[in-house]
Amino acid sequence: MQGKYQIIYLAAEHYPVTGLCRLLAVSRSGYYRYLSRQSQDKNQEIKELIKAIYKQRNGTYGYRRIEDELEVQYGKKVNHKKVLRLMQELGLKAVI
């Protein structure tokens, strides 16, 4: 199914989406739902800030101190559990 949505995405520049959806037998709402899922990383900004702080502090800060730095440097209030989860996704660990 994703292949059809990819085709519509590429051809939408030249042809109407409604006609392409009808041609490929997919719903228009399904196509737009696919688009919203593709561009959905709500934590991208926070991940970039975490990487910046981690690099700035030479990898010595853990999730608790990074949480504090997010608030002090950038004014971002982020739960420590979320910071921990994002650091695990990024593969970042404090050097002890």
C-alpha positions in Angstrom: 0.0 0.0 0.0 2.9 2.4 0.8 4.1 2.0 -2.8 0.8 3.5 -4.1 1.0 6.4 -1.7 4.6 7.0 -2.8 3.5 7.1 -6.4 0.8 9.6 -5.6 3.2 11.7 -3.7 5.7 11.9 -6.6 3.0 12.5 -9.2 0.9 15.0 -7.2 3.1 17.8 -8.6 1.7 17.3 -12.1 -1.7 15.7 -11.6 -4.6 16.2 -9.2 -4.5 14.0 -6.0 -8.2 13.1 -6.4 -7.6 11.6 -9.8 -4.5 9.7 -8.8 -6.2 8.2 -5.8 -9.1 7.1 -7.9 -6.7 5.6 -10.5 -4.8 3.6 -7.9 -7.9 2.6 -5.9 -6.9 4.2 -2.6 -8.9 6.7 -0.5 -7.9 10.3 -0.5 -8.1 10.4 3.3 -5.7 7.4 3.5 -3.2 9.3 1.4 -3.3 12.4 3.5 -3.0 10.2 6.7 0.1 8.7 5.1 1.5 12.2 4.5 0.9 13.2 8.1 2.7 10.1 9.4 5.7 10.7 7.2 6.4 14.2 8.5 5.7 13.3 12.1 8.6 13.6 14.5 7.4 15.9 17.2 10.6 15.4 19.2 13.1 16.4 16.5 13.8 19.8 17.9 14.4 18.4 21.4 16.6 15.6 20.0 18.8 18.3 18.3 19.0 20.2 21.6 19.9 17.1 23.5 22.7 16.3 21.0 24.0 19.8 21.2 24.1 19.8 25.0 25.7 16.3 25.0 28.4 17.4 22.6 28.9 20.7 24.5 29.5 18.9 27.7 31.7 16.2 26.1 29.3 13.4 26.9 29.6 13.7 30.6 26.0 14.8 31.3 23.3 12.2 31.9 19.6 12.6 31.4 19.0 14.5 34.6 21.6 17.2 34.0 20.6 17.5 30.3 17.0 18.0 31.5 18.2 20.9 33.7 20.3 22.3 30.8 17.3 22.2 28.5 15.5 24.5 30.9 18.4 26.8 31.7 19.8 27.3 28.2 16.8 27.0 26.0 13.8 27.5 28.3 12.4 24.1 27.4 10.7 22.2 30.2 10.9 18.5 29.4 10.1 15.6 31.6 13.2 13.6 32.7 11.6 10.3 31.5 11.2 11.8 28.0 14.8 13.0 28.0 16.0 9.5 29.0 13.9 7.9 26.3 15.2 10.3 23.6 18.8 9.8 24.7 18.3 6.0 24.5 16.9 6.4 21.0 19.9 8.5 20.0 22.3 6.1 21.6 23.7 8.7 24.0 25.0 7.7 27.5 26.9 9.7 30.1 30.6 8.8 30.4 31.3 8.0 34.0 
